[in-house]
Amino acid sequence: APVPLPEHMCKAAGLNTPCYSTAAGAYQMIRPTWTRLRDQLGLEDFSKDSQDRAAVELLRQNGIIAMIEAGEIEAAIKKAGKVWAGLPGNTYQQSPKQLQYALDRFAEGQLRFAPFP
C-alpha cells in the first residue's frame, strides 16, 4: 500500500501534499520503475532474484555498471544516488548514507553488482 511521505519530501519531488510512495522490496523501487523493468526482463515474481535482476538492469540502463567495470566506483555511487535515495548524490531529501560509508561497503563486498545472464 502507498505510504504517505513527509511534506519536505513531496516538495523535493515537485509534488503537492499529501503525496505517497509505492517503494517496495530490497531496493525500494517505486511501482512504475518495477513494472517497466519487470516487463522488460520478463520477470514473473517479486522474489529476491527478480529484485536483484531488476536492480542490476536499472544500474545498467543508467550507465552505472559500465562505470563500475571501469573502476570508477566513487563516480558510480554518486550517479546511482540519482536512482536510489539512500546513496550519496540523491536529490530526494532523504538523508542518504555518506560517500565514505558507501565506498567502505563496496570495499567489504557488501555492495555487489554481479552480472546476470
CYANA upper distance limits for C-alpha pairs under 8 A (distance plus 0.5 A):
  1 ALA  CA     22 THR  CA      7.29
  2 PRO  CA     20 TYR  CA      6.06
  2 PRO  CA     21 SER  CA      5.73
  2 PRO  CA     22 THR  CA      5.23
  2 PRO  CA     23 ALA  CA      8.26
  3 VAL  CA     20 TYR  CA      5.61
  3 VAL  CA     21 SER  CA      5.60
  3 VAL  CA     22 THR  CA      7.10
  4 PRO  CA     18 PRO  CA      7.31
  4 PRO  CA     19 CYS  CA      6.36
  4 PRO  CA     20 TYR  CA      4.78
  4 PRO  CA     21 SER  CA      6.88
  5 LEU  CA      9 MET  CA      6.82
  5 LEU  CA     10 CYS  CA      7.02
  5 LEU  CA     18 PRO  CA      7.72
  5 LEU  CA     19 CYS  CA      6.39
  5 LEU  CA     20 TYR  CA      5.92
  5 LEU  CA     21 SER  CA      7.11
  6 PRO  CA     10 CYS  CA      7.03
  6 PRO  CA     18 PRO  CA      8.50
  7 GLU  CA     11 LYS  CA      6.75
  7 GLU  CA     17 THR  CA      6.56
  7 GLU  CA     18 PRO  CA      7.55
  7 GLU  CA     19 CYS  CA      8.40
  8 HIS  CA     12 ALA  CA      6.61
  8 HIS  CA     93 GLN  CA      7.87
  9 MET  CA     13 ALA  CA      6.72
  9 MET  CA     92 TYR  CA      6.97
  9 MET  CA     93 GLN  CA      6.40
  9 MET  CA     94 GLN  CA      7.74
 10 CYS  CA     14 GLY  CA      6.77
 10 CYS  CA     15 LEU  CA      5.43
 10 CYS  CA     16 ASN  CA      6.74
 10 CYS  CA     17 THR  CA      6.65
 10 CYS  CA     18 PRO  CA      7.87
 10 CYS  CA     19 CYS  CA      6.38
 11 LYS  CA     15 LEU  CA      5.98
 11 LYS  CA     16 ASN  CA      7.16
 11 LYS  CA     17 THR  CA      8.20
 12 ALA  CA     91 THR  CA      7.84
 12 ALA  CA     92 TYR  CA      6.41
 12 ALA  CA     93 GLN  CA      6.94
 13 ALA  CA     92 TYR  CA      7.00
 15 LEU  CA     19 CYS  CA      7.15
 21 SER  CA     30 ILE  CA      7.49
 22 THR  CA     29 MET  CA      8.18
 22 THR  CA     30 ILE  CA      5.52
 22 THR  CA     31 ARG  CA      6.16
 23 ALA  CA     28 GLN  CA      5.03
 23 ALA  CA     29 MET  CA      5.33
 23 ALA  CA     30 ILE  CA      4.62
 23 ALA  CA     31 ARG  CA      7.08
 24 ALA  CA     28 GLN  CA      4.91
 24 ALA  CA     29 MET  CA      6.07
 24 ALA  CA     30 ILE  CA      7.03
 24 ALA  CA     31 ARG  CA      8.32
 25 GLY  CA     29 MET  CA      7.30
 25 GLY  CA     51 GLN  CA      7.81
 26 ALA  CA     48 LYS  CA      8.20
 26 ALA  CA     51 GLN  CA      7.63
 27 TYR  CA     51 GLN  CA      7.86
 27 TYR  CA     55 ALA  CA      7.54
 27 TYR  CA     84 TRP  CA      8.35
 29 MET  CA     33 THR  CA      6.78
 29 MET  CA     34 TRP  CA      6.47
 30 ILE  CA     34 TRP  CA      6.72
 31 ARG  CA     35 THR  CA      6.47
 32 PRO  CA     36 ARG  CA      6.65
 33 THR  CA     37 LEU  CA      6.71
 34 TRP  CA     38 ARG  CA      6.27
 34 TRP  CA     54 ALA  CA      7.86
 35 THR  CA     39 ASP  CA      6.62
 36 ARG  CA     40 GLN  CA      6.66
 37 LEU  CA     41 LEU  CA      6.46
 37 LEU  CA     54 ALA  CA      6.29
 37 LEU  CA     57 GLU  CA      8.03
 37 LEU  CA     58 LEU  CA      8.02
 38 ARG  CA     42 GLY  CA      6.19
 38 ARG  CA     43 LEU  CA      5.40
 38 ARG  CA     44 GLU  CA      8.02
 38 ARG  CA     54 ALA  CA      7.41
 39 ASP  CA     43 LEU  CA      7.11
 41 LEU  CA     54 ALA  CA      8.03
 43 LEU  CA     50 SER  CA      6.70
 44 GLU  CA     50 SER  CA      8.36
 45 ASP  CA     50 SER  CA      7.08
 46 PHE  CA     50 SER  CA      6.23
 46 PHE  CA     51 GLN  CA      6.69
 47 SER  CA     51 GLN  CA      6.68
 48 LYS  CA     52 ASP  CA      6.59
 49 ASP  CA     53 ARG  CA      6.62
 50 SER  CA     54 ALA  CA      6.64
 51 GLN  CA     55 ALA  CA      6.61
 52 ASP  CA     56 VAL  CA      6.69
 53 ARG  CA     57 GLU  CA      6.65
 53 ARG  CA    116 PHE  CA      7.31
 54 ALA  CA     58 LEU  CA      6.61
 55 ALA  CA     59 LEU  CA      6.80
 56 VAL  CA     60 ARG  CA      6.60
 56 VAL  CA     65 ILE  CA      8.23
 56 VAL  CA    113 PHE  CA      7.07
 56 VAL  CA    114 ALA  CA      8.27
 56 VAL  CA    115 PRO  CA      8.01
 57 GLU  CA     61 GLN  CA      6.52
 58 LEU  CA     62 ASN  CA      6.84
 59 LEU  CA     63 GLY  CA      6.90
 59 LEU  CA     64 ILE  CA      5.56
 59 LEU  CA     65 ILE  CA      6.31
 59 LEU  CA     80 ALA  CA      7.64
 60 ARG  CA     64 ILE  CA      6.19
 60 ARG  CA     65 ILE  CA      5.49
 60 ARG  CA     66 ALA  CA      7.62
 63 GLY  CA     67 MET  CA      7.11
 64 ILE  CA     68 ILE  CA      6.80
 64 ILE  CA     76 ALA  CA      5.89
 64 ILE  CA     79 LYS  CA      7.48
 64 ILE  CA     80 ALA  CA      7.25
 65 ILE  CA     69 GLU  CA      6.66
 65 ILE  CA     76 ALA  CA      8.26
 65 ILE  CA    113 PHE  CA      7.98
 66 ALA  CA     70 ALA  CA      6.66
 67 MET  CA     71 GLY  CA      6.88
 67 MET  CA     72 GLU  CA      5.64
 67 MET  CA     73 ILE  CA      7.37
 67 MET  CA     75 ALA  CA      7.94
 67 MET  CA     76 ALA  CA      6.14
 68 ILE  CA     72 GLU  CA      5.91
 68 ILE  CA     73 ILE  CA      5.86
 68 ILE  CA     76 ALA  CA      6.62
 72 GLU  CA     76 ALA  CA      6.50
 73 ILE  CA     77 ILE  CA      6.63
 73 ILE  CA    103 LEU  CA      8.10
 74 GLU  CA     78 LYS  CA      6.81
 74 GLU  CA     99 LEU  CA      8.14
 74 GLU  CA    103 LEU  CA      7.44
 75 ALA  CA     79 LYS  CA      6.59
 76 ALA  CA     80 ALA  CA      6.48
 77 ILE  CA     81 GLY  CA      6.81
 77 ILE  CA     87 LEU  CA      7.37
 77 ILE  CA     88 PRO  CA      7.41
 77 ILE  CA     89 GLY  CA      8.43
 77 ILE  CA     99 LEU  CA      8.20
 77 ILE  CA    102 ALA  CA      7.86
 77 ILE  CA    103 LEU  CA      8.44
 78 LYS  CA     82 LYS  CA      7.81
 78 LYS  CA     87 LEU  CA      7.54
 78 LYS  CA     88 PRO  CA      5.91
 78 LYS  CA     89 GLY  CA      5.30
 78 LYS  CA     90 ASN  CA      8.22
 78 LYS  CA     99 LEU  CA      8.23
 79 LYS  CA     83 VAL  CA      7.96
 79 LYS  CA     89 GLY  CA      7.16
 80 ALA  CA     84 TRP  CA      6.57
 80 ALA  CA     87 LEU  CA      7.35
 80 ALA  CA     89 GLY  CA      8.13
 81 GLY  CA     85 ALA  CA      6.28
 81 GLY  CA     86 GLY  CA      7.42
 81 GLY  CA     87 LEU  CA      5.01
 81 GLY  CA     88 PRO  CA      5.70
 81 GLY  CA     89 GLY  CA      5.13
 81 GLY  CA     90 ASN  CA      4.94
 81 GLY  CA     91 THR  CA      8.47
 82 LYS  CA     89 GLY  CA      6.68
 82 LYS  CA     90 ASN  CA      5.35
 82 LYS  CA     91 THR  CA      7.35
 83 VAL  CA     90 ASN  CA      7.93
 84 TRP  CA     90 ASN  CA      7.45
 85 ALA  CA     90 ASN  CA      5.78
 85 ALA  CA     91 THR  CA      7.87
 85 ALA  CA     92 TYR  CA      6.44
 85 ALA  CA     93 GLN  CA      8.40
 85 ALA  CA     94 GLN  CA      6.69
 85 ALA  CA     95 SER  CA      8.39
 85 ALA  CA     96 PRO  CA      6.66
 86 GLY  CA     90 ASN  CA      7.98
 86 GLY  CA     94 GLN  CA      7.48
 86 GLY  CA     95 SER  CA      7.53
 86 GLY  CA     96 PRO  CA      4.76
 86 GLY  CA     97 LYS  CA      6.44
 87 LEU  CA     96 PRO  CA      5.52
 87 LEU  CA     97 LYS  CA      6.04
 87 LEU  CA     98 GLN  CA      7.89
 87 LEU  CA     99 LEU  CA      7.99
 87 LEU  CA    102 ALA  CA      7.76
 88 PRO  CA     96 PRO  CA      6.05
 88 PRO  CA     97 LYS  CA      6.53
 88 PRO  CA     98 GLN  CA      6.38
 88 PRO  CA     99 LEU  CA      6.03
 88 PRO  CA    102 ALA  CA      8.47
 90 ASN  CA     96 PRO  CA      7.68
 97 LYS  CA    101 TYR  CA      6.84
 97 LYS  CA    102 ALA  CA      7.29
 98 GLN  CA    102 ALA  CA      7.10
 99 LEU  CA    103 LEU  CA      6.65
100 GLN  CA    104 ASP  CA      6.48
101 TYR  CA    105 ARG  CA      6.78
102 ALA  CA    106 PHE  CA      6.71
102 ALA  CA    111 LEU  CA      8.44
103 LEU  CA    107 ALA  CA      6.67
104 ASP  CA    108 GLU  CA      6.68
105 ARG  CA    109 GLY  CA      6.80
105 ARG  CA    110 GLN  CA      5.60
105 ARG  CA    111 LEU  CA      6.35
106 PHE  CA    110 GLN  CA      6.11
106 PHE  CA    111 LEU  CA      5.09
106 PHE  CA    112 ARG  CA      7.40
107 ALA  CA    111 LEU  CA      8.45
